């Protein structure tokens, strides 16, 4: 399976962004979203996409 080369970075940036959002104040919610690895999922869906575009897609999914 092909995965975007910046998958780990994308997942980290997504987690950092998520922690700043008002809907993620609960530790339980943050933990569940981190376990979902939405950034890594999007990196698998679009292995050849632009990193900025993939980051925007992860934010829409969260």
N, C-alpha and C positions, 0 to 999 in steps of 0.2 A: 504494500500500500504506500502510495506517495503522500508525504506530509510536507507542508510548508516548512522551509528551513528555519523560520523564526517562530516555530510553534511554542517553544518554552517561553520565549520572551513575550509573545502575544498573551499567553496564559497569565504570566506575571503582571503585565500591564493591565489586563482585564481585572484581575483580583485587586490591584491597587486602586483602580478607578471605582470598583464596586464598593470598597470600604469607605469611600468618601460620600456615597449616595445616601440620602435620608431613608430610603427603604431598607437599607442594610444595617440598621442600628443594632439589631439583635445578633448576638454571637451565634445563636442557633441558625439563623438565616444565612449569615456570612459563611459559616462552616458548610452548610449544605450546598451553597453556590460554588464554593471553592472545590468541593468534592466533585461537582459536575464537570469541571475543567472545560468550560464553554470555549475558551480560547483555543484549546487543543482540538476540540471538536470542529470548530470553524476552520482551523488549519488543515484538517483532514478533508473537509468538504471542498476547500478551495486551495489546493496545494500550490497553484501558480499565481495566486492573487497578490495584489499590492498589500503590504503590511498595514498601511493606514486604512485601507478599505476593509480588511479583515477585522481590524480593531473596531471599526464602526459597526460592523455586522454583529460582533459579540455583544456590544452594548445594546443593540436592538433585541437580542435574544434574552438578555438578562432582564 
